[in-house]
Amino acid sequence: MGPVTSSDPTRAGQTPDLFSVGELPDLRAKGLSPAFPAKAAWGTVKSLRAWQAAALAQYREENPKDFMVVATPGAGKTSFALTLAADLLARRIVQRIVVVAPTEHLKTQWAEAAHRVGINIDPEFGTKQGKTSKAFDGFALTYAGVAVNPLALRIRVEQQSTLVILDEIHHAGDALTWGDAVREAFDPAKRRLALTGTPFRSDANPIPFVRYESDGAGGLRSAADFSYGYGEALADGIVRPVLFMSYSGDMHWRTRAGDEIAARLGTPLTRDLESQALRTALDPHGAWIPAVLKAADTRLTEVRRHVPDAGGLVIASDQEKAREYAKILHALTHHRPALVLSDEPGSSKKITAFSESDQRWMVAVRMVSEGVDVPRLAVGVYATTTLTPLFFAQAVGRFVRARAKGETASVFVPSVSRLLTFASEMETQRDHVLKISGGVVNEEELLLAAAQREEKASSELVEEELGEFTALASEADFDRVLFDGGEFGLQAMAGSAEEQDYLGLPGLLEPDQVKDLLRRRQAEHLDRSTSSGPDAAARAADQATHQRLRELRKELNGLVGAWHHRTNQPHGVIHAQLRDSTGGPPTAAADADQLQQRIDLIRQWAVTRKS
């Protein structure tokens, strides 16, 4: 790599370059933007954002062997890491760079980004090959690749002073064998830099080279050396605000025992019933998925009025469903979406081509959920049965990368309690917590405790656990919008004017403008809801039974939503109070008279202002 120069960032009219870190912790005090440059291509930043400068300055001051940075997706972890790598190479502290990434595609992405700042990384490196070309400053491989031959990697690391960059390091805990391999291979490294946007995991597998501290409750909590969360990045204008468009609906399916069950997604259900209702909603042969994809495409059209190259991404559970979703989108838009089915070189090229085009939609299984950089993605559909906070945060991270001021992101999600909870906690800082009985406090005991536990697979909804299953029918209804910890909107039929009010929000809005506009929409719909009773009753005689029941359920759920906004009581609590007062089965199984009784009762609450 070429020589590195430095400059004085304190001179008038200059911004700090990659290596002028001496004065950077005081950027805010100096009146400089916390998010400069305002628009930087990924991996090519020539000056540092405030958090990157502060983290680099802290690193230079502490000079640590291990350093973990937790920064929200889109904040610029890769640019920071490559800045640090170039600095260590220039100062001859290290001679080689090794990047470990979760996927094959990310290896190539790292190599391309490194090339832009003068570092040459070999993404095709194999642990069984001999010497690497002198043209390379290092190589990239996956966590699975490390596990193939960790001893050979250890020998290479011992031969030259090495900086190991562990991208999305929580993946080193995906399996005990991976963690062991990472530890064996990189224990002798001169320096180790751990990066993650989501340090928490759904299990208690320890993550190598991560420092754990007692949480005071018998567990150990991961400790980052530098953190920069979504809330901070949003305030600095580095990431986009995210609107979560939630969709409920009536579901009908047959169980393994032959029982036919009807339930409404978004109402209080047991975990098993909610999981089965979700699987029914995601069935490509029902009406829910086509309605949600149509709504998402309508939203994308609105966004593209202001951001012409904005793209959409559908995250599917498996390859079969991904193909079916792509067919539905093709029929809706008359444009064939990009289809990414597996982590293969061909798929990597498809992602790159999509990123560089103005194509409307991409449909993918898991591989686009983390790390893959497609900055123009602005609309997403979460159409997968994976319900872990880790995967959800990774998936949403694909849409938060801001390129210009005022860009917003919209993610369409099923009305599943866990997903809605994750959405409402977007700005919550999380850590990886190991619940160890007896207060394990040293690394050896920690590894022993983990080894004695059974390795847990991903917490996707496993087909075998739910038994044989047949989705029979589904319908979609607009439920609500979640934004900045608040809920907006009342339930409405897909395609209704109420739904269109939210799908038609401008594509360029500041966070405060988004909230103000959502509040206005909310007030308008509340006014409509409280004045629609007599009209609804007059139409009842002309409706078929199933239409009547569906409209009554929608009206009831809309009123429950309005009462929730007035009282802050959870939807499930309100439904339970209505049911206790009027009797009868849950909403999904109630008849017209029972539903009407609950509607009348909640309207009475609205008049008397008490339940």
C-alpha positions in Angstrom: 0.0 0.0 0.0 1.1 3.6 -0.6 2.4 6.0 2.0 0.0 7.7 4.3 0.1 11.4 4.9 -1.3 13.4 7.8 -2.7 16.9 8.1 -3.7 19.2 10.9 -7.5 19.1 11.4 -7.4 22.3 13.4 -6.5 24.5 10.5 -9.2 26.8 9.3 -11.3 25.4 6.4 -10.1 21.8 6.8 -11.8 18.6 7.9 -9.8 15.8 9.5 -8.4 13.2 7.2 -8.1 9.5 7.9 -5.1 9.7 10.2 -5.2 13.1 11.8 -6.7 11.9 15.0 -5.0 14.0 17.6 -7.7 16.6 18.1 -10.7 14.7 16.9 -12.5 14.0 20.2 -13.5 17.7 20.4 -15.3 17.8 17.1 -18.7 18.7 18.5 -17.1 21.4 20.6 -15.5 22.8 17.5 -18.9 23.2 15.9 -18.3 20.6 13.2 -21.1 18.3 12.0 -21.2 15.0 13.9 -21.9 13.3 10.6 -19.4 14.7 8.1 -19.0 14.1 5.2 -22.8 14.5 4.6 -22.8 11.8 2.0 -19.9 9.3 1.8 -19.8 6.3 -0.4 -19.4 3.1 1.6 -15.8 2.2 2.3 -14.4 5.4 0.6 -14.8 8.0 3.3 -11.9 10.5 3.3 -12.7 12.2 6.5 -14.1 10.8 9.7 -17.5 11.1 11.3 -17.3 12.2 14.9 -17.9 8.8 16.5 -15.2 7.2 14.2 -12.8 9.9 15.1 -13.5 9.5 18.8 -13.2 5.7 18.6 -9.9 6.0 16.7 -8.5 8.5 19.2 -9.5 6.2 22.1 -7.7 3.3 20.3 -4.5 5.3 19.8 -4.5 6.4 23.4 -5.2 3.0 24.9 -3.2 0.9 22.4 -5.1 -2.3 23.2 -4.6 -5.8 22.0 -8.4 -6.3 21.9 -10.9 -3.6 21.0 -14.7 -4.1 20.4 -16.8 -1.5 18.7 -20.6 -1.8 18.8 -22.1 0.6 16.2 -25.5 0.5 14.6 -25.8 -0.8 11.0 -25.1 2.1 8.6 -22.9 4.0 11.0 -19.7 3.2 9.2 -18.0 0.3 11.1 -16.2 -0.8 8.0 -14.8 2.6 7.2 -13.6 2.9 10.8 -12.0 -0.6 10.7 -10.1 0.1 7.5 -9.0 3.5 8.7 -7.5 1.8 11.8 -6.0 -1.0 9.7 -4.3 1.5 7.4 -2.9 3.4 10.3 -1.5 0.3 12.0 0.1 -0.8 8.7 1.6 2.7 8.1 3.1 2.8 11.6 4.4 -0.8 11.1 2.6 -2.1 14.2 1.2 -4.8 12.1 2.3 -6.4 8.8 -0.8 -8.3 7.8 -4.6 -7.8 7.9 -7.0 -10.7 8.3 -10.7 -10.1 7.9 -13.3 -12.7 9.2 -16.8 -12.1 7.9 -20.1 -14.0 8.2 -20.7 -14.7 4.5 -18.8 -15.2 1.2 -20.4 -12.1 -0.2 -19.1 -10.0 2.6 -15.5 -11.2 2.0 -15.7 -9.6 -1.5 -17.4 -6.5 -0.1 -14.6 -6.1 2.4 -11.9 -6.5 -0.3 -13.5 -3.9 -2.6 -13.9 -1.4 0.3 -10.2 -2.0 1.4 -9.0 -1.5 -2.1 -10.5 2.0 -2.2 -8.4 3.1 0.8 -5.2 1.4 -0.5 -5.3 -1.9 1.3 -5.2 -5.1 -0.9 -7.2 -8.0 0.6 -7.5 -11.4 -1.0 -11.1 -12.6 -0.8 -10.4 -16.0 -2.4 -7.9 -17.1 0.2 -8.0 -20.8 1.2 -6.6 -22.2 4.4 -4.9 -25.1 2.6 -3.0 -22.9 0.0 0.6 -22.1 0.3 2.0 -18.6 0.3 -0.2 -15.7 -0.7 0.8 -13.2 -3.4 3.0 -10.3 -2.2 0.5 -8.0 -3.9 -1.9 -8.6 -0.9 -1.7 -6.9 2.5 -3.9 -9.7 3.9 -6.9 -11.9 3.2 -10.5 -12.4 4.1 -12.4 -15.6 5.0 -15.6 -16.6 6.7 -16.2 -18.0 10.3 -17.0 -21.3 8.7 -13.7 -21.1 6.8 -11.7 -20.5 10.0 -13.2 -23.7 11.4 -11.8 -25.7 8.4 -8.2 -25.5 9.5 -7.6 -23.2 12.5 -4.1 -24.5 13.2 -2.9 -23.5 9.7 -4.3 -20.0 10.3 -2.6 -19.9 13.7 0.8 -20.6 12.1 0.3 -17.8 9.6 -0.7 -15.4 12.3 2.4 -16.3 14.3 4.7 -15.7 11.3 3.8 -12.0 10.9 2.4 -9.4 13.2 -1.3 -9.5 12.3 -4.4 -7.4 12.8 -7.5 -9.6 12.8 -10.8 -7.8 12.1 -13.7 -9.9 13.3 -16.7 -8.6 11.5 -20.1 -9.2 13.2 -18.2 -11.1 15.9 -21.4 -12.5 17.5 -21.3 -15.1 14.7 -18.3 -16.6 16.4 -20.8 -17.9 18.9 -23.1 -19.6 16.3 -21.5 -22.9 17.2 -19.1 -24.0 19.8 -16.8 -25.4 17.1 -16.7 -22.0 15.4 -15.8 -20.2 18.7 -13.1 -22.7 19.5 -11.6 -22.3 16.0 -11.6 -18.5 16.1 -9.9 -18.7 19.5 -7.3 -21.2 18.4 -6.5 -19.4 15.1 -6.2 -15.9 16.4 -5.0 -16.1 19.9 -1.4 -15.1 18.9 -2.6 -12.1 16.8 -0.8 -8.8 17.5 -4.1 -6.9 17.5 -7.8 -7.9 17.3 -10.6 -5.6 16.3 -14.2 -6.9 17.0 -17.1 -5.2 15.2 -20.8 -5.7 15.6 -24.0 -3.9 15.2 -25.9 -6.4 17.3 -23.8 -7.8 20.2 -26.7 -9.7 21.7 -27.5 -13.4 20.9 -30.5 -15.6 21.5 -28.4 -18.2 23.3 -25.6 -18.2 25.9 -22.7 -19.3 23.7 -19.7 -17.2 24.7 -18.1 -15.0 22.0 -14.3 -15.3 21.7 -12.2 -12.3 22.7 -15.2 -10.5 24.1 -14.9 -9.1 27.6 -17.7 -10.1 29.9 -18.4 -8.3 33.2 -20.7 -9.3 36.0 -24.3 -7.9 35.7 -24.9 -8.2 39.4 -27.6 -10.9 38.9 -25.5 -14.0 38.5 -24.8 -13.4 34.8 -22.1 -11.9 32.6 -22.7 -9.1 30.2 -20.6 -8.2 27.2 -18.7 -5.0 27.5 -17.9 -2.9 24.4 -14.9 -0.6 24.3 -16.8 1.9 22.2 -20.5 2.1 21.5 -22.6 4.1 19.0 -26.3 3.2 19.0 -29.1 3.7 16.6 -30.6 6.5 18.6 -27.3 8.5 18.6 -26.8 7.9 14.9 -30.4 9.0 14.2 -29.9 12.2 16.1 -26.7 12.8 14.2 -28.4 12.3 10.8 -26.3 9.3 9.9 -29.1 6.7 9.7 -32.7 6.9 8.5 -35.8 6.9 10.7 -37.7 3.6 10.3 -41.5 3.4 10.0 -42.8 -0.1 10.7 -46.0 -0.8 8.8 -47.8 -3.6 10.7 -50.4 -5.8 9.0 -52.9 -8.2 10.8 -55.6 -10.3 9.2 -57.9 -13.3 9.6 -56.1 -16.7 9.2 -57.5 -20.2 8.7 -55.4 -23.4 8.8 -55.6 -27.1 9.4 -53.4 -28.8 12.1 -51.7 -32.2 12.1 -54.7 -33.7 13.9 -57.1 -32.5 11.2 -58.6 -29.6 13.3 -59.4 -26.4 11.4 -58.5 -23.3 13.3 -59.4 -19.7 12.6 -57.6 -16.8 14.4 -56.7 -13.2 13.8 -53.1 -12.2 13.5 -52.5 -9.3 15.9 -54.9 -10.4 18.6 -53.8 -12.1 21.8 -52.9 -15.7 21.0 -50.8 -18.4 22.6 -47.3 -18.6 21.2 -48.1 -21.8 19.2 -51.2 -20.3 17.7 -49.4 -17.0 16.8 -46.7 -19.0 15.1 -49.2 -21.0 13.1 -51.1 -17.8 12.2 -47.8 -16.3 11.0 -47.0 -19.3 8.8 -50.5 -19.0 7.4 -50.0 -15.3 6.6 -46.7 -16.0 4.9 -48.2 -18.7 2.7 -47.8 -17.4 -0.9 -51.1 -19.0 -2.0 -53.2 -17.0 0.5 -54.3 -13.4 0.2 -52.2 -11.9 3.0 -48.8 -11.9 1.2 -50.1 -10.5 -2.1 -51.9 -7.7 -0.3 -48.8 -6.7 1.8 -46.5 -6.9 -1.2 -49.0 -4.7 -3.1 -49.0 -2.2 -0.2 -45.2 -2.3 0.0 -44.9 -1.6 -3.8 -47.3 1.3 -3.4 -45.1 2.7 -0.7 -42.0 2.2 -2.8 -43.6 4.1 -5.7 -44.3 7.0 -3.3 -40.7 6.9 -2.0 -39.3 6.9 -5.6 -41.1 10.2 -6.3 -38.4 11.8 -4.1 -35.7 9.1 -4.2 -35.7 7.8 -7.9 -33.4 4.9 -7.3 -35.0 3.6 -4.1 -35.3 -0.1 -3.9 -37.2 -2.7 -2.0 -36.2 -6.0 -0.3 -38.4 -9.0 0.6 -36.8 -11.3 3.2 -38.3 -14.8 2.8 -38.1 -17.9 5.0 -36.9 -20.3 2.3 -36.1 -20.7 -1.3 -39.5 -22.0 -2.3 -41.4 -19.1 -0.8 -38.8 -16.6 -2.2 -39.6 -17.9 -5.7 -43.3 -17.5 -5.2 -43.0 -14.0 -3.8 -40.9 -13.0 -6.8 -43.7 -14.3 -9.1 -46.3 -12.2 -7.2 -44.1 -9.1 -7.4 -43.6 -9.7 -11.1 -47.3 -9.9 -11.7 -47.9 -6.7 -9.6 -45.2 -4.6 -11.0 -44.6 -6.1 -14.5 -40.9 -6.0 -13.6 -38.9 -9.1 -12.7 -37.3 -8.7 -9.3 -33.8 -9.8 -8.5 -33.9 -13.3 -6.8 -31.1 -14.2 -4.4 -31.4 -17.7 -3.1 -28.1 -18.8 -1.6 -24.7 -17.7 -0.5 -22.9 -18.4 -3.8 -20.7 -16.4 -6.1 -23.5 -16.0 -8.5 -25.7 -14.5 -5.8 -23.0 -12.1 -4.8 -23.0 -10.8 -8.4 -26.8 -10.4 -8.3 -26.6 -8.3 -5.2 -23.9 -6.1 -6.7 -25.8 -5.7 -9.9 -29.0 -4.8 -8.0 -27.1 -2.3 -5.8 -25.8 -0.5 -8.9 -29.1 -0.5 -10.8 -32.4 1.2 -10.3 -34.3 -2.1 -10.2 -37.4 -1.9 -7.9 -37.3 -5.2 -5.9 -35.0 -7.9 -4.7 -36.3 -11.1 -3.0 -33.8 -13.0 -0.9 -33.5 -15.7 1.8 -31.2 -15.0 4.7 -28.0 -13.8 3.1 -29.1 -10.2 2.7 -30.0 -9.8 6.3 -26.6 -8.7 7.6 -23.7 -6.8 6.5 -24.6 -6.6 2.8 -24.5 -3.0 1.7 -27.2 -1.8 -0.6 -27.6 1.8 0.4 -30.6 2.5 -1.9 -32.8 0.0 0.0 -35.7 2.0 1.5 -38.7 -0.4 1.7 -38.6 -3.9 3.2 -41.0 -6.7 3.8 -40.2 -9.0 6.7 -41.7 -12.2 5.4 -39.8 -14.8 7.4 -40.6 -16.9 10.4 -37.3 -16.1 12.2 -38.4 -14.2 15.3 -35.2 -13.4 17.2 -34.1 -9.9 18.2 -30.7 -10.6 16.6 -32.0 -11.5 13.2 -34.6 -8.7 13.3 -32.0 -6.0 14.1 -29.8 -7.4 11.3 -32.6 -7.3 8.8 -33.8 -3.8 9.7 -30.1 -2.7 9.5 -30.3 -3.2 5.7 -32.7 -0.2 5.4 -31.2 2.4 7.8 -28.2 3.6 5.8 -28.8 7.3 5.0 -27.4 8.8 1.8 -29.1 12.2 1.9 -30.9 14.3 4.5 -34.5 13.5 5.0 -34.6 9.9 3.7 -36.9 7.5 5.6 -37.2 3.7 5.6 -40.4 1.7 5.7 -40.4 -2.0 6.8 -43.6 -4.0 6.5 -44.1 -6.6 9.3 -46.7 -9.1 10.4 -48.6 -8.1 13.5 -46.8 -10.6 15.7 -46.2 -9.6 19.3 -42.5 -10.4 19.3 -41.8 -8.4 16.1 -43.8 -5.4 17.3 -41.8 -5.5 20.6 -38.5 -5.5 18.6 -39.8 -2.6 16.5 -40.7 -0.5 19.5 -37.3 -1.1 21.1 -35.2 -0.1 18.0 -33.3 2.5 20.0 -32.6 0.3 23.0 -28.9 -0.5 23.5 -28.5 -4.3 24.1 -25.6 -6.4 25.2 -24.9 -10.1 25.1 -25.8 -11.6 28.5 -24.6 -15.0 29.6 -26.8 -16.4 32.4 -24.4 -18.5 34.4 -25.6 -20.0 37.6 -23.1 -19.6 40.5 -21.6 -16.4 39.0 -18.9 -17.8 36.7 -16.2 -15.1 36.5 -13.3 -16.5 34.5 -12.9 -17.6 30.9 -12.1 -21.2 31.6 -15.3 -21.7 33.7 -17.3 -19.8 31.1 -16.2 -22.1 28.3 -16.8 -25.2 30.4 -20.3 -24.1 31.3 -21.1 -23.4 27.6 -19.7 -26.8 26.6 -21.9 -28.6 29.0 -25.0 -26.9 27.6 -26.6 -28.4 24.5 -25.9 -26.3 21.4 -29.1 -24.6 20.3 -30.0 -24.1 16.7 -31.4 -20.9 15.3 -34.7 -20.1 16.9 -36.6 -20.2 13.6 -40.0 -21.8 13.7 -39.0 -25.4 13.0 -41.6 -27.3 10.9 -41.1 -30.5 13.0 -42.0 -28.7 16.2 -45.3 -27.5 14.8 -46.1 -30.8 13.1 -47.8 -31.2 9.7 -49.6 -28.0 8.8 -51.8 -26.8 6.0 -52.6 -23.1 5.4 -56.1 -22.8 4.1 -56.8 -19.0 3.7 -55.6 -15.6 4.8 -56.7 -12.0 4.5 -54.6 -8.9 5.2 -55.6 -5.8 7.1 -53.6 -2.6 7.8 -53.0 -2.6 11.5 -50.9 0.4 12.6 -47.6 2.2 12.1 -44.9 2.0 14.7 -42.4 4.9 14.9 -40.1 6.3 17.5 -41.7 4.1 20.2 -45.3 5.2 19.4 -48.2 3.6 17.6 -50.3 5.4 15.0 -53.3 4.4 12.9 -56.4 2.2 13.3 -57.1 -1.1 11.7 -58.4 -0.8 8.2 -58.9 -3.0 5.2 -56.0 -3.4 2.8 -56.6 -1.0 -0.1 -58.7 1.4 2.0 -58.3 5.1 2.1 -57.0 4.9 5.7 -54.2 2.6 4.6 -53.4 4.9 1.7 -53.0 7.8 4.0 -50.0 6.0 5.6 -48.6 4.5 2.4 -48.6 7.9 0.8 -46.3 9.6 3.4 -43.6 11.6 1.5 -40.4 9.8 1.0 -38.3 12.7 2.3 -39.1 13.8 5.8 -37.2 14.7 8.9 -38.0 12.5 12.0 -40.0 15.3 13.7 -42.0 15.8 10.5 -42.7 12.1 10.3 -44.1 12.1 13.9 -46.2 15.3 13.3 -47.7 13.8 10.1 -48.5 10.5 11.8 -50.2 12.3 14.7 -52.4 14.2 12.2 -53.3 11.0 10.4 -54.1 9.4 13.8 -56.4 12.3 14.8 -58.3 12.2 11.5 -58.9 8.4 11.8 -60.0 8.7 15.4 -62.6 11.2 14.3 -63.8 9.0 11.5 -64.0 6.0 13.8 -66.2 7.6 16.5 -68.7 8.9 13.9 -69.1 5.7 11.8 -71.4 3.6 14.0 -74.9 4.4 12.5 -73.6 4.1 8.9 -72.0 0.7 9.7 -75.3 -0.6 11.2 -77.3 0.5 8.1 -75.0 -1.5 5.8 -75.2 -4.7 7.9 -78.4 -6.0 6.4 -76.9 -6.1 2.9 -73.8 -8.1 3.8 -73.1 -11.8 3.8 -72.3 -13.4 7.1 -68.6 -13.6 6.6 -68.4 -10.0 5.3 -70.4 -8.8 8.3 -68.2 -10.7 10.8 -65.1 -9.3 9.1 -66.3 -5.8 9.2 -67.3 -6.1 12.8 -63.9 -7.5 13.8 -62.2 -4.6 12.0 -64.4 -2.1 13.7 -63.8 -3.6 17.1 -60.1 -3.8 16.6 -60.0 -0.2 15.4 -61.9 1.0 18.5 -59.5 -1.1 20.7 -56.6 0.7 19.0 -58.2 4.1 19.6 -58.8 3.1 23.3 -55.2 2.0 23.5 -54.0 5.4 22.4 -56.3 7.1 25.0 -55.4 4.9 27.9 -52.0 3.2 27.0 -53.5 -0.1 28.0 -52.2 -3.0 25.8 -54.6 -4.3 23.1 -54.8 -7.7 24.7 -55.8 -6.3 28.1 -58.6 -4.2 26.4 -59.9 -7.3 24.5 -59.9 -9.3 27.7 -61.9 -6.7 29.6 -64.5 -6.5 26.8 -64.8 -10.3 26.8 -65.1 -10.5 30.5 -67.9 -8.0 30.5 -69.9 -9.4 27.6 -69.0 -13.1 27.7 -68.4 -15.3 24.7 -65.3 -16.7 22.9 -62.3 -14.7 21.6 -62.8 -12.2 18.9 -61.8 -14.6 16.1 -64.6 -17.0 17.1 -67.3 -14.6 18.3 -70.6 -14.2 16.4 -72.0 -10.9 15.2 -74.1 -10.2 18.3 -71.2 -10.8 20.6 -68.9 -8.5 18.5 -71.6 -5.8 18.4 -72.0 -6.0 22.2 -68.2 -5.4 22.6 -68.4 -2.5 20.1 -71.3 -0.9 21.9 -69.5 -1.3 25.2 -66.2 0.3 24.1 -68.1 3.1 22.5 -69.8 3.6 25.9 -66.3 3.7 27.5 -65.4 6.4 25.0 -68.4 8.5 26.0 -68.0 8.1 29.8 -64.1 8.0 29.5 -63.9 5.0 31.8 -63.8 1.2 31.4 
